[in-house]
């Protein structure tokens, strides 16, 4: 299958997608976000949506990685 331009770019810069846990300051509980970072990137991109279930965050990470052509870690 032919890769789209954004997938080629993501692979060239070494983009990775992962799930990161964060602490919700308002409620004090753990939430999960989808994170994207390229090789050498100083600060990762974090999704605005906070998931309370890690399985939902995993599904989001897999979807984003599939769209970008990135690795999931």
Buried (B, 14 or more C-beta within 10 A) or exposed (E): EEEEEEBEBBBEEEBBBBBBEEEEEEEEEEBBBBBBBBEEEEEBBBBEEBBEEEEBBBBBBBEBBEEBBBEBE
